[in-house]
Amino acid sequence: MRFIFSSLPALLAAAVGLTGQVATAVPHNGVHHHDASAGIAARSDLHARATVATPPASDFVLAGLVGQAPTTRNYEFTISEMTGAPDGFSKSMLVVNGQFPGPAIEANQGDRLVIKVTNALSDNRTTIHWHGLYQNGTVWYDGTASVTDCGIPPGDSLTYDFELGQFSGTTWYHSHYATQYSDGVTGPLIVYPTASAPSGFPTWDGDLIVHLTDVYHTFSAALVQQYLSGTGPTAPIILETPDSGAINGVGQYDGSTNYFNFDLAPNKTYRLRLIHTGSAAQIRFSVDYHPLTIIEVDGTLVEPYDVVGLTLLVAQRYSVLITTNQTAGNGSYWIRSDLISPVTVDGTTSEVLGVITYTGENSTSVPTATSDPGVPGSNLADMDVSQLTPAVVDTPPDRTRFYQVDFAIGATSTGGTIAQINGTSWSPLQGTATLLQVAGNTSYAAEGSSVEGGNQLIITEDSIETVDILLTNTGAGDHPFHLHGHRPWIMGFGTGTYDGQDLTPSNPLRRDTFTVPSGGWLMLRYVSDNPGPWTLHCHIAWHMEAGLLMQVNSLPSVTAGLNIPSDIASQCAA
């Protein structure tokens, strides 16, 4: 097998697990949500199981819910194991309602969602996490196994029942039980705002979902076992490399010429809601010959920003506007979702393509461009995250608390992988959840920063405080961190070591999934006014399983007085 490193820093990083620092040789305890023995068993029954359906293009076209009064929207999801081939390679998948991606949820700000989720898996629990939603007053429906619940047992169901409150924007749902979402348990979630956009904000003629992912041919439980033990095909490099990718459930592997296609009317403006639902790879998105105008970041409207392309890290979302007024390309254009990885492995595909076709044009069946032409004649560049400015000024309050959190990924003395965050390596609680511990004993976690049970790093505030957390990446490789239950302000970020410079931006970006740069730092700010334990973790699936997760525990005395549904506790005991 051949490995090609894109840069010398990447090679050096890979030698120590993409961190530049070898963690202390503490063996990971090997306890994970997923039953690894079930996950890696030989799946000789691939052809005996039902086949995953690929939704038609019409399922990714949004009609909108403008003017509808607040209402209750009901859904029923069944999670099952099936055989699918999103990139042309047949493999075992875990999916929602027999399709990949799962069904799109559409709702308005202020609506109530009632979603019954049935676990049809034979050997594992499952959950659904509603990424980015605040869950204010319903923390038990955040869907984070071992933190807010214990997961739905096989053959059982849980009805998630919550109000969307003030949340609006582009997001997604996914399993938060081990690495199940890597096997296909994902879907779009779109929440329309009830208020009008700022004066002068751009408008659009059509609204489209673009679900982006990396694809792994090996079942995720086996990949986790390889990653943690250092026995994978890239050993001694502790890295899991995707085999390919997909756009709206369709990709190309080993010469496949199956492409997802949007037929769009010419001379119209469309909103593309980009959602990175993958496990590890960064994705650079572009459309041949077309400039892109960024207008939304993780639910925050931003001042229009024209680019030729943009890079998304895992779990990040962007909305871009595209106008179908180009004359090059014979009316047919490549959508590019290129996977970015420090390592290229023989037999994998990093170029992932879809097609936009202008309807009514004399278009070719597939685009003719053999390489990315960019946007000829423009001076546009790729997105610079520092240039993203919220369209509505939202100045954060002054901080009242400060915590420093350092993290690293490295090798154990036996050649496996371990992640450490302030010296701890998280493992999921067994048979209980942090929420139940806090509800039963408000002093479960001491005020401030504490370590419970040897591996549960928790920041607790039992009063409403404005909290700054300085995340420091002590090694190489960008890390997409996600804070549940909040949309924090990003006060600043940079490479090297934070030197204490004043960070008082008047209008910082708010987003729930943010990049801690390679060898650098990021300062986030949130208000501890949402009762419950909320996870803060790297969203690279393999890193979280290696222990790169901590929690913020807000207002435990309030949490203890909440009426937690009885099935949350009973499913822990099942």
C-alpha positions as CSV (number, residue, x, y, z in Angstrom):
1,M,0.0,0.0,0.0
2,R,1.3,3.4,-0.9
3,F,0.9,6.6,1.2
4,I,1.4,10.1,-0.3
5,F,1.8,12.9,2.2
6,S,0.6,16.3,1.0
7,S,3.3,18.1,3.1
8,L,6.2,17.6,5.4
9,P,4.3,18.9,8.4
10,A,1.6,16.3,7.7
11,L,4.2,13.6,7.6
12,L,5.7,14.8,10.9
13,A,2.2,15.0,12.4
14,A,1.2,11.6,11.3
15,A,4.2,10.1,13.1
16,V,2.7,11.2,16.4
17,G,-0.9,11.0,15.6
18,L,-1.5,14.4,14.0
19,T,-0.6,16.3,17.1
20,G,3.1,16.9,17.2
21,Q,3.0,15.6,20.7
22,V,3.0,12.0,22.0
23,A,0.5,11.6,24.8
24,T,1.6,9.9,28.0
25,A,1.5,6.2,27.6
26,V,-1.8,5.6,29.4
27,P,-3.7,2.8,27.8
28,H,-7.3,3.6,26.7
29,N,-9.7,1.6,28.7
30,G,-11.3,0.3,25.5
31,V,-14.9,0.9,26.7
32,H,-17.1,2.3,23.9
33,H,-20.7,2.7,23.2
34,H,-20.7,0.3,20.3
35,D,-20.3,-3.5,20.8
36,A,-17.2,-3.9,18.7
37,S,-17.6,-7.6,18.4
38,A,-21.0,-7.1,16.8
39,G,-19.7,-4.2,14.6
40,I,-16.8,-6.1,13.1
41,A,-18.3,-9.5,12.6
42,A,-18.0,-10.8,9.1
43,R,-21.0,-9.5,7.2
44,S,-21.6,-12.3,4.8
45,D,-25.3,-11.6,4.6
46,L,-24.9,-8.3,2.7
47,H,-27.0,-9.5,-0.2
48,A,-29.6,-11.0,2.0
49,R,-30.6,-7.6,3.6
50,A,-32.7,-4.9,2.1
51,T,-31.0,-2.3,-0.1
52,V,-30.6,1.3,1.0
53,A,-32.6,3.8,-1.2
54,T,-31.1,6.9,-2.6
55,P,-33.6,9.8,-2.3
56,P,-34.5,11.5,-5.6
57,A,-33.2,15.0,-6.3
58,S,-36.7,16.4,-5.5
59,D,-36.1,15.4,-1.8
60,F,-33.3,18.0,-1.7
61,V,-35.5,20.9,-3.0
62,L,-37.1,22.9,-0.2
63,A,-40.6,24.3,-0.6
64,G,-40.3,26.5,2.5
65,L,-42.9,27.1,5.3
66,V,-43.3,30.9,5.0
67,G,-46.3,32.4,6.9
68,Q,-47.3,29.2,8.7
69,A,-48.3,29.6,12.3
70,P,-46.3,27.7,15.0
71,T,-47.3,24.1,15.0
72,T,-46.4,20.6,16.0
73,R,-44.6,18.6,13.3
74,N,-44.6,14.8,13.7
75,Y,-42.0,12.3,12.3
76,E,-41.3,8.7,12.7
77,F,-37.8,7.3,12.2
78,T,-36.6,3.7,12.2
79,I,-32.9,3.0,12.4
80,S,-31.9,-0.3,10.8
81,E,-28.9,-2.1,9.2
82,M,-29.1,-2.5,5.4
83,T,-26.8,-2.9,2.4
84,G,-26.0,0.2,0.5
85,A,-23.6,1.5,-2.1
86,P,-23.5,5.3,-2.0
87,D,-20.3,5.4,-4.0
88,G,-20.9,2.2,-6.0
89,F,-19.2,-0.1,-3.4
90,S,-21.6,-2.4,-1.6
91,K,-21.3,-2.3,2.1
92,S,-23.2,-2.6,5.4
93,M,-24.9,0.7,6.5
94,L,-27.0,2.0,9.4
95,V,-29.7,4.2,8.0
96,V,-32.9,6.1,8.9
97,N,-36.1,4.9,7.2
98,G,-34.2,2.8,4.7
99,Q,-32.5,5.7,2.9
100,F,-29.3,7.6,2.8
101,P,-29.3,10.4,3.6
102,G,-32.1,10.2,6.0
103,P,-35.4,12.2,5.5
104,A,-35.1,16.0,5.7
105,I,-36.9,17.7,8.6
106,E,-38.4,21.1,7.8
107,A,-39.8,23.4,10.5
108,N,-40.2,27.0,11.5
109,Q,-38.6,28.8,14.4
110,G,-40.9,28.2,17.4
111,D,-42.3,25.0,16.1
112,R,-42.6,21.8,18.3
113,L,-41.0,18.6,16.9
114,V,-42.3,15.2,18.0
115,I,-40.1,12.5,16.5
116,K,-40.5,8.8,17.4
117,V,-37.3,6.9,16.9
118,T,-37.4,3.1,16.8
119,N,-34.2,1.1,17.2
120,A,-34.5,-1.8,14.7
121,L,-30.8,-2.8,15.2
122,S,-30.2,-6.3,16.6
123,D,-27.2,-5.7,18.7
124,N,-26.7,-2.0,19.6
125,R,-28.3,0.9,21.2
126,T,-28.7,4.1,19.3
127,T,-29.6,7.8,19.7
128,I,-30.4,10.8,17.6
129,H,-28.7,14.2,18.3
130,W,-30.2,17.3,16.8
131,H,-27.1,19.2,16.0
132,G,-27.0,22.8,17.1
133,L,-30.4,22.9,18.7
134,Y,-30.5,24.5,22.1
135,Q,-32.8,22.0,23.8
136,N,-33.5,24.6,26.5
137,G,-35.6,22.9,29.1
138,T,-35.3,19.5,27.3
139,V,-31.7,18.6,27.8
140,W,-32.7,14.9,28.0
141,Y,-33.6,15.0,24.3
142,D,-30.1,16.2,23.2
143,G,-29.4,12.6,22.2
144,T,-25.9,12.4,23.5
145,A,-25.3,8.9,24.8
146,S,-23.8,8.7,28.4
147,V,-24.3,12.4,28.8
148,T,-28.0,13.1,28.4
149,D,-29.3,9.5,28.0
150,C,-28.1,5.9,27.7
151,G,-29.3,5.3,24.2
152,I,-32.4,3.5,22.9
153,P,-32.1,-0.3,23.4
154,P,-32.6,-2.7,20.5
155,G,-36.2,-3.2,19.7
156,D,-37.3,-0.1,21.8
157,S,-38.4,3.4,20.9
158,L,-38.0,6.9,22.3
159,T,-40.2,9.9,21.3
160,Y,-38.1,13.1,21.2
161,D,-40.5,16.0,22.0
162,F,-39.0,19.5,22.1
163,E,-39.6,23.0,21.0
164,L,-37.2,24.7,18.6
165,G,-37.4,28.0,20.4
166,Q,-35.2,30.8,18.9
167,F,-33.1,28.4,16.8
168,S,-33.1,28.9,13.0
169,G,-30.8,27.9,10.2
170,T,-29.2,25.0,8.4
171,T,-28.3,22.0,10.5
172,W,-28.6,18.2,10.6
173,Y,-29.4,15.2,12.8
174,H,-27.2,12.2,13.5
175,S,-26.6,9.3,15.8
176,H,-24.5,10.3,18.8
177,Y,-23.8,6.7,19.9
178,A,-20.2,5.7,19.3
179,T,-19.5,6.2,15.5
180,Q,-22.9,5.1,14.2
181,Y,-23.3,8.2,12.2
182,S,-20.2,7.2,10.2
183,D,-22.3,4.2,8.9
184,G,-25.1,6.4,7.6
185,V,-27.4,7.7,10.5
186,T,-27.6,11.3,9.3
187,G,-30.1,13.6,7.7
188,P,-30.7,17.4,7.0
189,L,-32.7,19.6,9.5
190,I,-33.8,23.0,8.2
191,V,-35.4,25.6,10.5
192,Y,-36.8,28.7,8.8
193,P,-36.7,32.0,10.7
194,T,-39.9,33.8,11.5
195,A,-38.4,37.2,11.3
196,S,-37.5,38.9,8.1
197,A,-33.8,39.1,6.9
198,P,-31.9,42.3,7.5
199,S,-32.8,45.1,5.1
200,G,-30.9,44.7,1.8
201,F,-30.0,41.1,2.5
202,P,-29.9,39.0,-0.7
203,T,-32.9,37.0,-1.9
204,W,-33.1,33.7,-3.9
205,D,-35.4,31.9,-6.2
206,G,-34.8,28.3,-5.0
207,D,-33.6,26.6,-1.8
208,L,-31.5,23.4,-2.1
209,I,-29.9,20.9,0.4
210,V,-26.4,19.7,-0.4
211,H,-25.5,16.9,2.0
212,L,-21.7,16.2,1.9
213,T,-19.8,13.4,3.4
214,D,-16.8,11.2,3.3
215,V,-17.4,7.4,2.8
216,Y,-15.7,4.5,4.5
217,H,-16.2,1.0,3.1
218,T,-15.3,-0.7,6.5
219,F,-17.9,-0.7,9.2
220,S,-17.1,2.1,11.7
221,A,-16.7,-0.2,14.8
222,A,-13.9,-2.0,13.0
223,L,-12.2,1.2,12.1
224,V,-12.4,2.4,15.7
225,Q,-10.8,-0.8,16.9
226,Q,-8.0,-0.4,14.4
227,Y,-7.6,3.3,15.3
228,L,-7.4,2.7,19.0
229,S,-5.1,-0.3,18.7
230,G,-2.9,1.1,16.0
231,T,-3.5,-2.0,13.8
232,G,-5.2,-0.4,10.8
233,P,-3.9,-0.5,7.2
234,T,-2.1,2.8,7.6
235,A,-0.2,1.6,10.8
236,P,2.0,2.9,12.3
237,I,0.3,6.1,11.1
238,I,-2.7,6.5,13.4
239,L,-5.1,7.8,10.9
240,E,-8.3,6.6,9.3
241,T,-8.5,7.6,5.6
242,P,-11.9,7.7,3.8
243,D,-12.3,5.5,0.7
244,S,-14.4,8.2,-1.1
245,G,-17.2,10.7,-0.6
246,A,-20.8,11.4,-1.7
247,I,-23.0,14.4,-2.6
248,N,-26.6,13.8,-1.5
249,G,-25.9,10.1,-1.2
250,V,-24.2,9.6,-4.5
251,G,-20.4,9.3,-5.1
252,Q,-17.9,7.7,-7.4
253,Y,-15.5,4.9,-6.5
254,D,-13.3,2.9,-8.8
255,G,-14.5,4.5,-12.0
256,S,-18.2,4.8,-11.2
257,T,-19.9,7.4,-13.3
258,N,-23.0,7.9,-11.2
259,Y,-23.6,11.5,-10.3
260,F,-26.1,13.4,-8.3
261,N,-27.7,16.0,-10.6
262,F,-29.6,19.3,-9.9
263,D,-31.7,20.5,-12.9
264,L,-31.8,24.3,-12.4
265,A,-33.5,27.0,-14.4
266,P,-31.1,29.5,-16.1
267,N,-30.8,33.1,-14.8
268,K,-32.0,32.3,-11.4
269,T,-30.4,32.5,-7.9
270,Y,-30.3,29.4,-5.7
271,R,-29.4,29.0,-2.1
272,L,-27.3,25.9,-1.6
273,R,-27.3,24.7,2.1
274,L,-24.0,22.9,2.5
275,I,-23.9,20.4,5.3
276,H,-20.7,18.4,6.2
277,T,-22.0,15.2,7.7
278,G,-18.7,13.3,7.4
279,S,-16.4,11.7,9.9
280,A,-12.9,13.2,9.3
281,A,-12.0,14.7,6.0
282,Q,-12.1,18.4,5.3
283,I,-14.2,19.1,2.2
284,R,-13.5,21.9,-0.4
285,F,-16.7,22.8,-2.2
286,S,-17.0,24.7,-5.5
287,V,-19.1,24.8,-8.7
288,D,-17.2,25.1,-11.9
289,Y,-17.3,28.7,-13.4
290,H,-19.7,29.9,-10.7
291,P,-18.8,32.4,-7.9
292,L,-20.4,31.5,-4.6
293,T,-21.8,34.1,-2.1
294,I,-21.7,33.0,1.5
295,I,-24.7,34.2,3.5
296,E,-25.0,31.8,6.5
297,V,-22.6,30.0,8.8
298,D,-24.0,27.4,11.3
299,G,-27.3,29.2,11.5
300,T,-25.9,32.7,11.7
301,L,-26.6,35.1,8.7
302,V,-23.5,36.8,7.6
303,E,-22.7,39.7,5.3
304,P,-22.5,38.5,1.7
305,Y,-19.0,37.3,0.9
306,D,-18.0,36.2,-2.6
307,V,-15.6,33.3,-3.0
308,V,-14.5,30.8,-5.6
309,G,-14.6,27.9,-3.1
310,L,-14.8,27.2,0.6
311,T,-13.6,24.5,2.9
312,L,-15.9,22.8,5.5
313,L,-14.7,20.8,8.5
314,V,-16.8,18.0,9.9
315,A,-20.3,19.1,11.1
316,Q,-20.0,22.7,9.8
317,R,-22.7,24.2,7.6
318,Y,-22.7,27.1,5.1
319,S,-25.3,28.6,2.8
320,V,-24.1,30.0,-0.5
321,L,-25.9,31.7,-3.3
322,I,-25.2,30.7,-6.9
323,T,-26.6,32.3,-10.0
324,T,-27.2,30.2,-13.1
325,N,-26.0,32.7,-15.7
326,Q,-22.8,31.2,-16.9
327,T,-22.1,30.6,-20.6
328,A,-19.1,28.3,-20.4
329,G,-19.5,24.6,-19.9
330,N,-22.3,23.8,-22.4
331,G,-25.0,24.2,-19.7
332,S,-23.6,21.5,-17.5
333,Y,-21.3,22.1,-14.6
334,W,-19.4,20.0,-12.1
335,I,-20.2,20.4,-8.4
336,R,-16.9,19.6,-6.6
337,S,-16.7,18.2,-3.1
338,D,-13.0,17.4,-2.8
339,L,-11.8,15.5,0.2
340,I,-8.7,17.0,1.9
341,S,-6.5,14.6,3.8
342,P,-2.8,14.8,4.7
343,V,-2.5,11.3,3.4
344,T,-3.5,9.8,0.0
345,V,-3.9,6.0,0.0
346,D,-3.9,3.9,-3.1
347,G,-7.4,2.7,-4.0
348,T,-9.2,5.7,-2.5
349,T,-11.0,8.5,-4.3
350,S,-10.7,12.1,-3.1
351,E,-12.5,13.7,-6.1
352,V,-16.2,13.7,-5.5
353,L,-18.5,15.1,-8.2
354,G,-22.1,16.1,-8.8
355,V,-23.7,18.0,-11.7
356,I,-25.7,21.2,-12.1
357,T,-27.6,21.3,-15.4
358,Y,-29.4,24.3,-16.8
359,T,-32.8,23.2,-17.8
360,G,-33.9,24.1,-21.4
361,E,-30.3,24.4,-22.5
362,N,-28.5,22.3,-25.1
363,S,-26.5,20.7,-22.3
364,T,-24.2,17.7,-22.5
365,S,-25.0,14.7,-20.3
366,V,-22.0,15.4,-18.1
367,P,-19.7,18.5,-17.9
368,T,-16.7,18.6,-20.2
369,A,-14.2,20.2,-17.7
370,T,-11.5,17.7,-16.8
371,S,-10.0,19.9,-14.1
372,D,-11.3,22.7,-11.8
373,P,-11.5,25.8,-14.0
374,G,-12.4,28.1,-11.0
375,V,-14.1,31.3,-12.0
376,P,-12.2,32.7,-15.0
377,G,-11.9,36.4,-15.1
378,S,-12.6,37.0,-11.5
379,N,-10.3,38.0,-8.7
380,L,-12.0,35.8,-6.2
381,A,-10.2,33.6,-3.7
382,D,-11.3,30.8,-1.4
383,M,-13.0,31.6,1.8
384,D,-11.0,33.2,4.6
385,V,-12.9,32.5,7.9
386,S,-11.7,35.7,9.5
387,Q,-13.7,37.7,6.9
388,L,-17.1,36.3,8.0
389,T,-19.1,39.0,9.6
390,P,-22.6,38.5,11.2
391,A,-25.3,40.4,9.3
392,V,-26.9,41.4,12.6
393,V,-24.7,42.9,15.3
394,D,-24.7,40.7,18.4
395,T,-22.1,42.1,20.9
396,P,-21.3,39.5,23.7
397,P,-21.4,40.4,27.4
398,D,-18.2,40.8,29.3
399,R,-16.7,37.5,30.6
400,T,-16.9,36.6,34.2
401,R,-15.2,33.2,34.1
402,F,-12.2,31.8,32.2
403,Y,-10.9,28.3,31.7
404,Q,-7.9,26.9,29.7
405,V,-8.3,23.6,27.9
406,D,-5.4,22.0,26.2
407,F,-5.7,18.9,24.0
408,A,-3.6,16.4,22.1
409,I,-3.8,13.2,20.2
410,G,-0.9,10.8,20.4
411,A,0.3,7.2,20.6
412,T,0.2,4.9,23.6
413,S,3.2,2.8,24.6
414,T,1.6,-0.1,22.7
415,G,1.2,1.9,19.5
416,G,-2.5,2.6,19.8
417,T,-4.2,6.0,19.8
418,I,-5.3,8.1,22.8
419,A,-6.8,11.6,23.0
420,Q,-6.3,13.7,26.0
421,I,-8.0,16.9,27.1
422,N,-6.4,18.6,30.1
423,G,-4.8,15.3,30.9
424,T,-8.1,13.3,30.8
425,S,-9.3,10.8,28.1
426,W,-13.1,10.6,28.1
427,S,-14.9,7.3,28.2
428,P,-18.7,6.9,28.2
429,L,-20.4,6.2,31.5
430,Q,-21.9,2.7,31.6
431,G,-25.6,2.2,32.6
432,T,-26.1,5.8,33.5
433,A,-25.7,9.3,32.1
434,T,-24.2,12.6,33.4
435,L,-27.7,14.1,33.4
436,L,-29.0,11.5,35.8
437,Q,-26.0,11.9,38.1
438,V,-26.5,15.7,38.2
439,A,-30.3,15.3,38.8
440,G,-29.7,12.9,41.7
441,N,-26.9,14.9,43.2
442,T,-26.4,18.6,42.3
443,S,-22.8,18.4,43.8
444,Y,-21.9,15.5,41.4
445,A,-19.3,17.9,39.8
446,A,-17.6,20.6,41.8
447,E,-18.0,24.2,40.9
448,G,-15.5,25.2,38.3
449,S,-13.3,22.7,36.5
450,S,-13.2,19.1,37.9
451,V,-12.6,15.6,36.9
452,E,-15.2,13.1,37.9
453,G,-14.7,9.3,37.8
454,G,-11.2,9.7,36.6
455,N,-12.1,10.6,33.0
456,Q,-15.1,13.0,33.0
457,L,-13.7,16.6,32.6
458,I,-16.6,18.9,33.5
459,I,-16.8,22.7,33.9
460,T,-19.7,23.5,36.3
461,E,-21.4,26.9,36.8
462,D,-24.4,27.0,39.2
463,S,-25.1,30.6,38.4
464,I,-25.5,32.5,35.1
465,E,-22.0,33.4,34.1
466,T,-20.3,34.5,30.9
467,V,-17.6,31.9,30.3
468,D,-14.5,32.0,28.1
469,I,-12.8,28.8,27.2
470,L,-9.4,28.9,25.6
471,L,-8.9,25.8,23.5
472,T,-5.3,25.1,22.7
473,N,-4.3,22.5,20.1
474,T,-0.8,21.4,21.2
475,G,-0.1,19.6,17.9
476,A,-0.7,19.6,14.2
477,G,-4.0,19.1,12.4
478,D,-7.2,21.3,12.5
479,H,-9.9,20.1,14.9
480,P,-13.6,20.9,14.4
481,F,-15.0,21.4,18.0
482,H,-18.7,21.4,18.7
483,L,-20.5,22.8,21.8
484,H,-23.9,21.3,22.4
485,G,-26.8,23.5,23.6
486,H,-25.3,26.8,22.6
487,R,-24.2,28.9,19.7
488,P,-21.1,30.5,21.2
489,W,-19.3,33.6,20.1
490,I,-15.9,33.0,18.6
491,M,-13.8,35.7,20.2
492,G,-10.6,35.0,18.4
493,F,-8.2,32.3,17.0
494,G,-4.7,32.0,15.7
495,T,-1.6,29.9,15.3
496,G,1.0,29.5,17.9
497,T,0.3,30.2,21.6
498,Y,-2.3,32.7,22.7
499,D,-0.3,35.6,24.2
500,G,-3.1,37.2,26.2
501,Q,-4.0,39.8,23.7
502,D,-7.2,41.7,24.3
503,L,-10.1,40.0,22.5
504,T,-13.1,42.4,22.4
505,P,-14.7,42.2,19.0
506,S,-17.9,44.2,18.8
507,N,-19.6,41.7,16.4
508,P,-17.9,38.3,16.6
509,L,-19.2,35.3,14.6
510,R,-21.5,32.9,16.4
511,R,-21.3,29.3,15.4
512,D,-21.7,25.9,17.1
513,T,-18.9,24.1,15.2
514,F,-15.5,25.9,15.1
515,T,-12.0,25.1,13.9
516,V,-9.2,25.0,16.4
517,P,-6.2,25.5,14.0
518,S,-3.2,23.2,13.8
519,G,-0.7,24.2,16.5
520,G,-3.0,27.0,17.5
521,W,-5.8,28.3,19.7
522,L,-9.4,29.5,19.7
523,M,-11.3,31.4,22.3
524,L,-15.0,30.8,22.6
525,R,-17.6,32.6,24.8
526,Y,-20.9,31.3,26.0
527,V,-23.5,32.2,28.7
528,S,-24.2,29.4,31.2
529,D,-28.0,30.0,31.2
530,N,-29.1,26.7,29.6
531,P,-29.6,24.1,32.4
532,G,-27.9,20.7,31.9
533,P,-24.7,18.9,31.0
534,W,-23.6,19.7,27.4
535,T,-20.7,18.1,25.5
536,L,-17.8,20.0,24.0
537,H,-15.9,17.7,21.7
538,C,-13.9,17.3,18.5
539,H,-16.3,16.2,15.8
540,I,-13.8,14.0,14.0
541,A,-15.5,10.7,14.8
542,W,-12.3,8.8,15.6
543,H,-11.0,11.5,17.8
544,M,-14.1,11.5,20.0
545,E,-13.9,7.8,20.4
546,A,-10.3,8.2,21.4
547,G,-11.4,10.4,24.3
548,L,-11.5,14.0,22.9
549,L,-14.6,15.1,24.8
550,M,-15.5,17.1,27.9
551,Q,-18.7,18.6,29.3
552,V,-20.0,22.0,30.5
553,N,-22.5,21.6,33.3
554,S,-24.8,24.6,33.6
555,L,-27.1,25.4,36.5
556,P,-27.2,21.9,38.2
557,S,-29.5,23.2,40.9
558,V,-32.0,24.0,38.2
559,T,-31.4,20.8,36.3
560,A,-32.3,18.9,39.5
561,G,-35.7,20.4,39.5
562,L,-36.6,19.6,35.9
563,N,-39.1,16.8,35.2
564,I,-36.9,14.3,33.4
565,P,-39.1,11.8,31.5
566,S,-39.2,8.4,33.1
567,D,-38.1,6.5,29.9
568,I,-34.7,8.3,30.0
569,A,-33.9,6.5,33.3
570,S,-35.7,3.3,32.4
571,Q,-33.7,2.9,29.2
572,C,-30.5,3.2,31.1
573,A,-31.6,0.3,33.3
574,A,-32.7,-1.9,30.3
